[in-house]
Amino acid sequence: PTHVMTALIIAAILSVSFGQSGSPPLSAEAAAAELAAGRYAEAERDYRRIVAANPQMAEAYTNLGLCYFLQKQYPQAISSFPHGLKLKPDMANAWLFLGISLFDVNKPTEAIPPLHRYTLLKPTDVQGHTYLGMSLLSRERFREAAGELSKARMIDPRDTEVLYHLAQCYLHLARAKGADVRGLEVAF
């Protein structure tokens, strides 16, 4: 769901604090404003400069990764997030966007560990459970996928995407048990 993703991106931008690592040589606030305003290329340029000047600033790597993610430059995002996570492994949003980036480049097996880590850090977030469930589903780990998607459904029972993928899991599980699912298959 894009509305939830947008809210998560804004929350990620706002939750990243630069004050903890000292004053960066460039204005982190200005770069965050560019990112929040949707000027991703400009924000990317600013964050690249900040990272080059202060390579120990974990939050700058995360926001640089967000810039790449929002421009659908997933390989660059995938390379940026781990730098920040190495410096500060509790940055939940970096785990989420790393996992989603991996999922979006059709690497669901690699997406599972960061998404799992995110769900441990943010157990009440629907997006983490949804993407983890979809990654597990694509690897045919139907029981685990159903568990994650069920958690997502409990968080947001109106999310039809979650319900659709959960139904797919149950269909595969029923088929594996030898149930007659011919009528259900028509819906999918």
C-alpha positions as CSV (number, residue, x, y, z in Angstrom):
1,P,0.0,0.0,0.0
2,T,1.6,3.2,-1.2
3,H,-0.1,5.5,1.4
4,V,1.5,3.5,4.2
5,M,4.8,3.4,2.4
6,T,4.7,7.2,2.1
7,A,4.0,7.6,5.8
8,L,6.9,5.2,6.6
9,I,9.3,7.2,4.4
10,I,8.3,10.4,6.1
11,A,8.7,8.7,9.5
12,A,12.1,7.4,8.5
13,I,13.2,10.9,7.4
14,L,12.0,12.5,10.6
15,S,13.4,9.7,12.9
16,V,16.9,10.1,11.7
17,S,18.8,12.4,13.9
18,F,22.1,13.9,12.9
19,G,22.8,15.7,16.2
20,Q,24.2,12.5,17.8
21,S,27.3,12.3,15.7
22,G,28.3,15.9,16.0
23,S,27.8,18.7,13.5
24,P,28.3,17.5,9.9
25,P,30.2,19.6,7.4
26,L,27.1,20.1,5.3
27,S,23.6,20.8,6.5
28,A,21.9,17.5,7.3
29,E,18.7,19.5,7.9
30,A,18.8,20.9,4.4
31,A,19.4,17.5,2.9
32,A,16.5,16.1,4.9
33,A,14.3,19.0,3.7
34,E,15.2,18.1,0.1
35,L,14.3,14.5,0.7
36,A,11.0,15.3,2.4
37,A,10.1,17.7,-0.4
38,G,10.6,15.0,-3.0
39,R,13.8,16.4,-4.5
40,Y,15.5,13.1,-4.4
41,A,18.4,13.8,-6.8
42,E,19.3,16.9,-4.8
43,A,19.0,15.1,-1.5
44,E,21.1,12.2,-2.9
45,R,23.8,14.7,-3.9
46,D,23.8,16.3,-0.5
47,Y,23.9,12.9,1.4
48,R,26.7,11.7,-0.8
49,R,28.7,14.7,0.2
50,I,27.8,14.3,3.9
51,V,28.8,10.6,3.8
52,A,32.1,11.5,2.1
53,A,32.9,14.1,4.7
54,N,31.8,12.0,7.7
55,P,31.8,8.3,6.9
56,Q,30.9,7.4,10.5
57,M,27.5,9.0,10.2
58,A,25.1,6.0,10.1
59,E,22.0,8.1,9.6
60,A,23.4,9.7,6.4
61,Y,23.9,6.3,4.8
62,T,20.3,5.5,5.7
63,N,18.9,8.6,4.1
64,L,21.2,8.2,1.1
65,G,19.7,4.7,0.8
66,L,16.2,6.3,1.0
67,C,17.1,8.7,-1.8
68,Y,18.1,5.8,-4.0
69,F,15.1,3.7,-3.0
70,L,12.7,6.6,-3.8
71,Q,14.4,6.9,-7.2
72,K,14.0,3.2,-7.8
73,Q,17.7,2.8,-7.8
74,Y,17.6,-0.4,-5.8
75,P,21.1,-1.7,-6.3
76,Q,22.5,1.6,-4.9
77,A,20.0,1.5,-2.1
78,I,21.0,-2.1,-1.3
79,S,24.7,-1.0,-1.1
80,S,24.0,2.1,1.0
81,F,21.8,0.7,3.8
82,P,24.4,-1.9,5.1
83,H,27.0,0.8,5.7
84,G,24.7,2.6,8.0
85,L,23.5,-0.6,9.7
86,K,27.1,-1.7,10.3
87,L,27.6,1.5,12.3
88,K,24.2,1.5,14.0
89,P,22.3,-1.8,13.7
90,D,19.2,-0.6,15.5
91,M,18.0,1.7,12.7
92,A,14.8,-0.1,12.0
93,N,13.8,1.7,8.8
94,A,17.1,0.9,7.2
95,W,16.3,-2.8,7.7
96,L,12.9,-2.4,6.2
97,F,14.0,-0.5,3.1
98,L,16.9,-2.8,2.6
99,G,14.5,-5.8,2.6
100,I,12.0,-4.1,0.3
101,S,14.8,-3.1,-2.1
102,L,15.9,-6.7,-2.2
103,F,12.4,-7.9,-2.7
104,D,11.9,-5.4,-5.5
105,V,14.9,-6.7,-7.4
106,N,13.6,-10.2,-7.1
107,K,15.8,-11.4,-4.3
108,P,13.2,-12.5,-1.8
109,T,15.6,-15.0,-0.1
110,E,18.0,-12.2,0.6
111,A,15.1,-9.9,1.7
112,I,14.0,-12.3,4.4
113,P,16.7,-11.6,7.1
114,P,16.5,-7.8,7.0
115,L,12.7,-7.9,7.0
116,H,12.7,-10.4,9.9
117,R,15.1,-8.1,11.8
118,Y,12.7,-5.2,11.1
119,T,9.7,-7.1,12.4
120,L,11.6,-7.8,15.6
121,L,12.4,-4.1,16.0
122,K,8.9,-2.9,14.9
123,P,6.5,-5.7,15.6
124,T,3.4,-3.6,15.2
125,D,4.2,-2.3,11.7
126,V,2.1,-3.9,8.9
127,Q,4.6,-3.2,6.1
128,G,7.4,-5.3,7.7
129,H,5.1,-8.3,8.2
130,T,3.6,-7.9,4.7
131,Y,6.9,-7.8,2.9
132,L,8.3,-10.6,5.0
133,G,5.2,-12.7,4.3
134,M,5.4,-12.0,0.5
135,S,9.1,-12.9,0.5
136,L,8.4,-16.1,2.3
137,L,5.4,-16.8,0.0
138,S,7.6,-16.4,-3.1
139,R,10.0,-18.9,-1.7
140,E,7.1,-21.4,-1.1
141,R,7.5,-21.2,2.7
142,F,3.7,-21.1,2.9
143,R,3.2,-21.8,6.7
144,E,5.7,-19.1,7.7
145,A,4.3,-16.7,5.1
146,A,0.8,-17.3,6.5
147,G,2.1,-16.5,10.0
148,E,3.6,-13.2,9.0
149,L,0.6,-12.2,6.8
150,S,-1.7,-13.1,9.7
151,K,0.2,-10.7,11.9
152,A,-0.1,-8.0,9.3
153,R,-3.9,-8.7,9.0
154,M,-4.3,-8.4,12.8
155,I,-2.5,-5.0,12.6
156,D,-4.6,-3.8,9.7
157,P,-7.6,-6.0,9.0
158,R,-8.7,-3.8,6.1
159,D,-5.6,-4.3,4.0
160,T,-6.8,-6.2,1.0
161,E,-3.3,-6.9,-0.3
162,V,-2.5,-8.7,2.9
163,L,-5.7,-10.7,2.7
164,Y,-5.0,-11.7,-1.0
165,H,-1.6,-13.0,-0.2
166,L,-2.8,-14.7,3.0
167,A,-5.5,-16.5,0.9
168,Q,-2.8,-17.6,-1.5
169,C,-0.9,-19.2,1.4
170,Y,-4.0,-21.0,2.6
171,L,-4.7,-22.2,-0.9
172,H,-1.2,-23.7,-1.3
173,L,-1.4,-25.2,2.2
174,A,-4.8,-26.8,1.4
175,R,-3.5,-28.1,-1.9
176,A,-0.5,-29.7,-0.1
177,K,-2.9,-31.5,2.2
178,G,-4.8,-32.9,-0.8
179,A,-7.9,-30.7,-0.4
180,D,-10.1,-30.1,-3.4
181,V,-9.4,-26.4,-4.2
182,R,-10.7,-26.3,-7.8
183,G,-13.4,-23.7,-6.9
184,L,-10.9,-21.5,-5.0
185,E,-8.3,-21.5,-7.7
186,V,-10.7,-19.6,-10.0
187,A,-10.5,-16.6,-7.7
188,F,-6.7,-16.5,-8.1
